[in-house]
Amino acid sequence: MTAQPGVPNHESDAEIDLPCGEKKAVADLDLGMREFDCDCGETHAVVMDPHPPSRFLPEEVSDILAETIVTEGGEIEEFGTIPLMGLVMEAHPDRIVTHDASEDGTTGFAVAWIADFEARRLHEIVVETVIDLMQEAVENAEADSAAAKFTTELATFDVEEFVADYREQRDFEDEFDEPV
């Protein structure tokens, strides 16, 4: 038996079963990727655990969420991309798949999520999910004035406009965007 070069336990030929029924090689994913064109003819959004929630939300909102939301589970200490994508998956279980790459030290990520819609739509869904989370928190708060103020502001909030403005500020055309 001869030794094979490479990384031990490397899953170089691992594939992800996509929501559309196609497959994607794990080796084709990179940290700068936000979406890719699939053989099915559609574009699929990609999120990986190193991507911060500020990819979708302003830093101060991400910080507030991390400070105020308690995650349940031993390994995840604060609200970040993993719990955020978990919430999104709860709302769209058949439209997003995950890949656990935690045993493959060559990927640069431990978890990847791939959706059957493009990155802009995923961004809108993430914002909608956070708004729902905030609305639920405000409704459960004791201060009626805070709930009333939030409801009033929510009535004028346009998710699509927010996402368009945020994506323009972040310059999602290249992989070197910076948080807002």
C-alpha positions as CSV (number, residue, x, y, z in Angstrom):
1,M,0.0,0.0,0.0
2,T,1.5,3.4,-1.0
3,A,0.8,6.6,0.8
4,Q,-1.4,9.1,-1.0
5,P,-0.5,12.8,-0.8
6,G,-3.0,15.2,0.6
7,V,-4.8,16.1,3.8
8,P,-5.9,13.2,6.0
9,N,-9.6,12.7,6.0
10,H,-10.0,15.1,3.2
11,E,-13.4,14.7,1.5
12,S,-12.2,16.1,-1.9
13,D,-14.9,14.4,-3.8
14,A,-17.8,15.2,-1.4
15,E,-20.9,16.6,-3.0
16,I,-23.9,18.4,-1.7
17,D,-27.4,17.4,-2.8
18,L,-29.0,20.7,-3.7
19,P,-32.7,21.6,-3.2
20,C,-33.2,21.5,-6.9
21,G,-32.0,17.9,-7.2
22,E,-28.6,18.7,-8.7
23,K,-25.3,18.2,-6.9
24,K,-22.5,20.6,-6.1
25,A,-18.9,19.6,-5.3
26,V,-17.9,20.9,-1.9
27,A,-14.5,21.7,-3.4
28,D,-16.2,24.2,-5.7
29,L,-17.4,26.4,-2.7
30,D,-15.2,29.2,-1.5
31,L,-15.5,31.8,1.3
32,G,-16.1,34.7,-1.1
33,M,-19.0,32.9,-2.8
34,R,-22.5,34.3,-2.2
35,E,-24.3,32.5,-5.0
36,F,-23.6,30.3,-8.0
37,D,-25.3,29.4,-11.3
38,C,-26.5,25.8,-11.2
39,D,-26.9,23.2,-13.9
40,C,-30.6,23.4,-13.2
41,G,-30.7,26.9,-14.7
42,E,-31.2,28.7,-11.5
43,T,-28.9,30.7,-9.2
44,H,-28.5,29.4,-5.7
45,A,-27.5,31.5,-2.6
46,V,-24.6,30.3,-0.5
47,V,-23.9,31.2,3.2
48,M,-21.1,29.8,5.3
49,D,-20.6,29.9,9.0
50,P,-17.6,32.4,8.8
51,H,-19.9,34.9,7.0
52,P,-21.0,37.4,9.7
53,P,-24.7,38.4,10.2
54,S,-23.6,41.8,9.1
55,R,-23.6,40.4,5.6
56,F,-27.4,40.9,5.9
57,L,-27.8,43.4,8.6
58,P,-26.1,46.6,9.9
59,E,-23.4,45.9,12.4
60,E,-25.3,47.6,15.3
61,V,-28.3,45.4,14.6
62,S,-26.1,42.3,14.6
63,D,-24.5,43.4,17.8
64,I,-27.8,44.0,19.5
65,L,-29.1,40.6,18.4
66,A,-25.9,38.9,19.7
67,E,-26.3,40.7,23.1
68,T,-30.0,40.1,23.6
69,I,-30.8,36.7,22.1
70,V,-29.9,33.7,24.2
71,T,-29.0,30.7,22.1
72,E,-29.9,27.2,23.4
73,G,-27.2,24.7,22.8
74,G,-23.8,24.0,24.1
75,E,-21.5,24.9,21.3
76,I,-23.0,28.2,20.1
77,E,-22.4,31.0,22.6
78,E,-24.0,34.0,20.9
79,F,-26.5,34.7,18.2
80,G,-24.7,34.8,14.9
81,T,-24.9,33.2,11.4
82,I,-25.6,29.7,12.6
83,P,-28.7,30.5,14.7
84,L,-29.8,33.1,12.1
85,M,-29.7,30.5,9.3
86,G,-31.4,28.0,11.6
87,L,-34.3,30.5,11.9
88,V,-34.4,30.9,8.1
89,M,-34.4,27.2,7.6
90,E,-37.3,26.8,10.0
91,A,-39.3,29.0,7.7
92,H,-38.1,27.4,4.4
93,P,-37.1,23.8,5.3
94,D,-37.5,22.4,1.8
95,R,-35.7,25.3,0.1
96,I,-32.3,25.3,1.9
97,V,-29.8,22.5,2.5
98,T,-26.9,22.4,4.8
99,H,-23.5,20.7,4.5
100,D,-21.4,19.9,7.5
101,A,-17.8,20.3,6.6
102,S,-16.5,20.3,10.2
103,E,-14.4,17.2,9.6
104,D,-12.9,18.5,6.4
105,G,-10.1,20.9,7.3
106,T,-9.6,22.1,3.7
107,T,-12.8,24.0,3.1
108,G,-12.4,27.0,5.3
109,F,-15.9,26.6,6.7
110,A,-17.6,24.2,9.0
111,V,-21.2,24.6,7.8
112,A,-22.6,25.8,4.4
113,W,-26.2,26.6,3.5
114,I,-27.4,26.5,-0.1
115,A,-30.8,27.9,-1.0
116,D,-32.8,27.2,-4.1
117,F,-33.2,31.0,-4.6
118,E,-30.6,33.7,-5.4
119,A,-28.6,35.7,-2.8
120,R,-30.8,38.8,-3.0
121,R,-34.0,36.8,-2.2
122,L,-32.2,35.1,0.7
123,H,-31.1,38.5,2.0
124,E,-34.8,39.6,1.9
125,I,-35.8,36.4,3.8
126,V,-33.2,37.0,6.4
127,V,-34.4,40.6,7.0
128,E,-38.0,39.4,7.1
129,T,-37.0,36.7,9.7
130,V,-35.2,39.2,11.9
131,I,-38.2,41.6,11.7
132,D,-40.5,38.8,12.8
133,L,-38.2,37.9,15.6
134,M,-38.1,41.6,16.7
135,Q,-41.8,41.9,16.4
136,E,-42.4,38.9,18.6
137,A,-39.9,40.2,21.2
138,V,-41.6,43.6,21.3
139,E,-45.1,42.0,21.6
140,N,-43.9,40.1,24.6
141,A,-42.3,43.1,26.2
142,E,-44.2,44.9,29.0
143,A,-43.8,48.4,27.5
144,D,-46.9,49.0,25.3
145,S,-45.3,52.2,24.0
146,A,-42.3,50.3,22.6
147,A,-44.6,47.9,20.8
148,A,-46.8,50.7,19.4
149,K,-43.7,52.6,18.2
150,F,-42.2,49.4,16.6
151,T,-45.5,48.6,14.9
152,T,-45.7,52.1,13.5
153,E,-42.2,52.1,12.2
154,L,-42.7,48.5,10.8
155,A,-45.7,49.7,8.8
156,T,-43.4,52.0,6.8
157,F,-40.4,49.7,6.5
158,D,-39.8,48.3,3.0
159,V,-37.8,45.1,3.1
160,E,-37.0,45.2,-0.7
161,E,-35.8,48.8,-0.5
162,F,-33.7,48.1,2.6
163,V,-32.0,45.2,0.9
164,A,-31.4,47.1,-2.3
165,D,-29.8,50.0,-0.3
166,Y,-27.8,47.7,2.0
167,R,-26.5,45.7,-0.9
168,E,-25.5,48.8,-2.8
169,Q,-23.6,50.1,0.3
170,R,-21.9,46.8,0.8
171,D,-20.9,46.5,-2.8
172,F,-21.8,42.8,-3.3
173,E,-20.2,42.8,-6.8
174,D,-16.9,41.6,-5.4
175,E,-15.8,39.4,-2.5
176,F,-14.2,42.3,-0.6
177,D,-17.3,44.0,0.8
178,E,-17.2,45.6,4.2
179,P,-19.9,45.8,6.9
180,V,-22.0,48.9,7.1
